């Protein structure tokens, strides 16, 4: 059977390639080798009892070449209702960020050059002015994600074995096996656990500060909430304690709310966490993500007091986690949008968070009316969407969705068919129905969803 396998040259001459005129010869040869090697392996393992014809192998090679030509990262329509969906790339970038990348990134930039003197400059000082306007910080350092920001800050401020006080209720684990105690250990800092799992009081921190602990860290519970008999120390209380004892205060806020935004206040009526609140409370450095509620690119942002940020900026780890020009371009453009309009109306993630449910119901009814002829059972149903991205655990937003049931396939099969459309449409399954939540559809996405559904009939 191995001798019966056709040569690569013979496959390349097959008429099947007439259906793929844009495929290069290199890509064709690679595809032919791939399908021949696959069949060879099946023969050697005993899983195949015959050899496909030349036409069959050539057709497989054409499909392989077509699949290889599809970019690994593709545009996806998010119908899940999760605004900051980590698996779908979190925050979609504002138009201004895309324009900045298109305008500048295709050529050279002044990434590390002072254009007045012509001398080398630092990329890390590019965004200080716009951050100062938006959140009022003295200085800022940007790295490639918030996990890196945590490691960098701990390495710079306590990496020589100094103790860092953290509430036991905030020793979190987030996605990707990021555990705060392990990150602290890797940074060289020593963890000093404070309080109990469910209750931590100011006196618990005061006790360790009197013992000489020089750094206090507060951590946002990114993907869970504590309920019942609980107590935690507010950032204002920690700020007062740090000032009294001459200690540093670091707040790993993570979610990146710039200020007290509508819809983020707790049910108790107390103000929600925000970067500005933490800075006003006396935090020396606040850490947060660029691609969460800020609505920009993936980045880790450290904002705070200039002398503390200078120590962090000069640490050797900074070189390992520094951002590239695409990140800085998109981040600056996003911040300028917040500076121009503090409501975030031009930032997609913020706009989705603020869209009234009544508007989404109208959009859902319109979409449903366009796809009812697709041979599907179509309903408009109330839905609950979520901020996502580990930002506001336990918070849901009233929304509306188009619910779908196919007469000839299961919900899993229908969802899979939508994901194989171009561009893919990703929904969620609830009670045997595929839901397309309108809150997370961007401009033009409803038309894509309609086209995808109509193509199934």
N, C-alpha and C positions, 0 to 999 in steps of 0.2 A: 504493500500500500504506500510505503514511503517513496518507492520508485515511481509510483503513479502520480505523485504530486507534480503539478506543472511548474515550469520555471517562472521566475519573476518577469522576465521579458515577455513570455507568452501571455501572462495576465495583463501586462501593460498594453498589449496590442488588442485587447478585447474591445468590442464595440460599446460595452457598458460605460466606458469613460466618455463617450460622446454626451452623456447626460451630466457630466461634471466638467464643462469646458474651462472653468476658472481655476482648476486645481493644477498646481505646479507639478513638474515631473518628479521633483524630490519628494513631495507629499504623496504622490501616487506610488512611488517605489516603497516608501515607508509603510503605506497602508497595505500593499500587497505582501510585504514581508510579514506584517503583523498577522494577517489572516492565515497565511501559510504556516507560520510558526504555531498558531493556535491549533490548527488541524493536526500538525505534526505531534504536538503534545497530547492531543486526544488519542491519536493512534498508538503512541508509545505507552500510554496509561491503560489501554484496552477499552476506552470509553467510546471508540468509534469503530464500526465494522465495514465502512466503505469510504471512498474518497469522493468529495463533491466534484461536479463537473467544472470545467474552466469557466463557463458562464456563471455558475453559482458562486465560485470563489471571487470572480471579478466583481460581481454585484455586491458581495460582502465588502470587498476592498473599497468600492465607491462609497458605501455607507460609512465605513470606517473613516475615510478621508473627510467626508462631510462632517462627521462628528468631531473630528480633530480640529476642524476649522472654526468651530464655535468657541468663542472666548470663555475662559474658565469663570470669570466674573461677569454676570449679565444683569441687566435691569430686570427687576421683579416687581409685580404689582402686589402690594401688601393689603390683603383684605382680612387680616386676622383681628384687627381692632387693637393690637398692641403697637403703640406709637413708636417706642424705642425698642424695636425687636432686635435683640442681639444677633440672632441667626440671619437676619435680613439687613445687617449693616447699621443698625441703630438710626441715628438722625439723618434724614435726607438733607443735603446741603442747600442753603439759600441760593437763589439765582445769582446774587452778587458774588458769592464764593466761586461759583462755576465760571462766571465772567472773569474774575481775577485770575484764576488758573489759566483760562484760555488766553487771556491777554498777555500774561507775563511768562508763564512756565515754558512756553515754546522756544524761548531764547535764554540769554544769560540774564542774571539778576545781580543786584547789589547785596546778596545774601550776607557776605562777610566783608564788605568794603565800604568805607566812608567816602562818598563821592566828592566831598569837598576837599579832603586832604589827599585822597587817593591811597590812603593807608588801609591796612587790614583792620576790620571792625568785628564786633561780636554779633552773631545772629540772635543771641539771647536778650539783647536790649531793644529789639525791634518793636515789641508790642507794649512796652511799659506805659507809653502815653495814652493809648486808647484804653488799656485796662484801668488806668487811673481815672479816666473820665467815666467809665461805665460802672465800676464797683468801688472806686475810691481807695485803692490799695497804693502803698508806697512803691512797690516793686513787684515783679512777676518773673517766674521761670517757667518755661514750657518744655515738656519732654514728650515721649511718644505715647504714653497712656497713663491712667491714674495709678495702676499697680506699680508702674515704674516710678511714679512720683512718690508713692509711699516709701518704697525701698530707698530711693535717692535721699529723701528727707531724713529718714532714720539713720542712714549711713553717715550723713553729714553732721547730724546733730547729736547722735548717740552711738555711733558706730565703734567708738573706742571702749565699749563695755559699760557705758552709763545706763542707769536704770530708767525705764520709761513706764509711767503709771497709766494703766488702762483698766476701765471697769470690766469685770468678768462678763457682764451682759453685753459687751461690745467686742468680744474676741471672736469676730465673725469669720465664716467661710463663705466665699462667693464662688461663682462659676470658674471652672478651670483650675480647681484645687488651690485657690489662693486662700490660705489661712493666715490670719494676722499673727498668731504666735510664731509660725514657721518663718514668715517674712521677716519678723523682728529678729529671730535667731540668725537668719542668713545675713542680715545687715550688720551684725555685731553688737546690736543693742541688747540689753537685758530686760526682760519683761517683769514688771511688778504688778501682779494682779490686785485689783482693788474691789472691795464690796462683795456682794453675792450675785448669783446668776440673774436673779429677778429684781433685786433691790440694791442700789448703791446710793450712798448719802454723802453730802459734803464732808462730814467728819471722817469718812473713809479716806478721802484724798488728803485732807488736812494732816492725818496721821502719817502718811508716807512722805508728804512734803516736809514735815518736821524731822523726818529721818534723813533728809538730804536728797531726795529724788529731785532732779533738775528739769525733767521734761514730762509734761502731762499730755496725753493723747486722747481725744474723743473721736469715736468712729461711728459713722452713719450705718445703721442696720439696713443694708441695701436691699435685701430680699426676704426679710421677715419682720414681723411686728410682735412685740410683747404685750400681752393683755392679762387682766386679772390683777393680782396683788403685785404691783411693780412700782419701782421708783428709780429715777435716774437724776443725775446732776446736770443742770442746764449749762449751756455754754457761758451764760452770764455769771453763774456761780463759779465755774471753773476759772473764768477770767479774773474774777476778784481774788480767788485763792492763789492763782499764779502770780498776780501782782504783789500780793502780801508776802509771798515767800521767795520772790525773785526767780521764779521758774519760767521756763518756756512753755507755751501752750500751742499744740498743733491739732487742727481739726481736719480729719479725713472725711470731708462732706460727700465726696463721690458724685452725687446726682447733679450738682452744678446749677441750682437755682440762684440766679444773680441777686434777686431781691425778693421781697414778699409778694409772690405772684398770685393772682386770683386762682382759687381752686386748690391751693396747696396748704391752706391752713388746716390745723388739726380740728377734729370735731369738738374738742374741749374749748375751742375759741382762742387757744394760745397761738402765738405766731409760729409759722412753720420755719424750718431751717433754711437759711440762705447764706450765701457768701458774705454779703454785706453785714448781716446780723452777726456772724461770727467775728468779722473784723472789728465791728463796733464793740463787741463784747470783750475784746482784748486778745484774740487769737493772734499769735505771732506769724503763723502761716496756715493757710487754708488750702486744702488739696481737693480738686474736683476734675471731672472728665469734660472734655470738649465736645463729645458726641452724645451727651445725654440731654438734659434740659436746656443747656446752652444752645443746642441745635447746630453745632458746627462739626468739624472733622474730629477723628480720633486723636486725642491728645491728653496728656496729663498736665494740669495747670497748678502751679504753686504760687499763691498770691499772699502778700503780707508785708512785713516790715523789712525795710531795705537792708539792714545789717544782717538779719537772719537769712534773707534770700541770697546775699552775697556769699555767705558761708556755703550755702547749698550749691550755688553756681560754680564755685571753685573746686568742688569735690571731684575726684577722678571718675566717679560713677557717671557724672554728667555727660562725659564724652560717649559713654555707652548707650545713653538713652536720649540723646539730643534729637530734635525734630528736623525733618527735611523742609525744603522750600515749599512743597505742595501743602504741607500741614500749616505752615506759617501764613501762606497766602490765604488759604481758606479760613483760618482762624481770625486773621485781621479783618477780612471782609465781613465775617459773621458778627464780630464785635462792633464794627462800624454800623451794621444794621440795627443792633440794639441801641447804639449811641444815637442814631437818627430817630428811632421810634422805640421807646422803652416798652411798648406793649408787645413787641416781637411779631407784629403783623406780617412782616416779610420773611420771618423764619419759620419754615414749614412745621417743625415740631411744636413750636409755641402756638402756631395758628391752629393746628389740629387739636391741641389741648383746649383751646378756647372756643371752638366751634359749637354753637348751641345745638342741643339735640333736636330741636324743632326743624332746624335747617337740614339736618341729616335725614330726617324722616321724609322731607320733600324730595331729597336726592334719591333716597331708597325707592320711593314710589315711582319716580321717573325711570330708574334703572329697571325695576321690575316690569314696567309696562313695555320696555324695549325687548325683553327676553322671554316673554310668556309664549311666544310662538316657536320657541326652541325645542318643544317636546319635553318640557320640564314642568314639574309642579313648583310654582314660585309663590312665596309668601313674603310679606314685609313684616318684620317682627322687631320688638324692642330688644336691645342688646346692652351688654356691659363691656365697655372697652377699658383699657388700662394704659397708664403711662409707660410701664415696662422699663427694661434696662436697669432694674434694681434701684429705681429712683424713689418711688413713693409707695412702699409696701402697704397693701391693704386698701389702697385708693382705687376706686373704679369711677368711670365716667359714663353717664347715661348716653346711649347711642342707639342707632337703628341699623338693621342689617337686612339684606336680601337673603332669604332662606331657600335652599334648592333641594329638590328630591328628583332623581332621575327614575324613569319607569323601567329602564333596561339595564341599570347598573347600581351597585351599592354606593353608599356615601364615600367610602374609601376609594372606590374606582373613579367616581366623579371628581373627587379632589385631586387624584393622581392625573386625570385627563387635563384638568385645568393647569396643573403644574408643568405639563409637557407642551402647553401652548407657547407660542412665541409672540410677545414676551410671556414668561410664566405668570400665572395668577395663583396666589397662595391664600387660601381661606382657612377656616377652622371647622371642625365637626362637632356638633352638639345634638344629642338625642336623635341620631340617624339623619341629620340634615347638614348640608354644607352651607355655612354662613359666610357671606361677604359683608364685612362691617364697613359702613361708609366713612367712619371717622378717619380711617387710615388711607383712604384713596386720595391721591394727588390729582392735580388738574390733568384731565385727559384720561385718567385711569378707568373711569366708568365706561368710556367707549371701548377700551381694551377688554374689559370684563364682558361687555355685551358681545363683542366680536368672538371672544373665546367660547361663550356659551352657545351662540348661534352656530358656530362651527361644529358643535357636537351633534346637531340634529341631522 
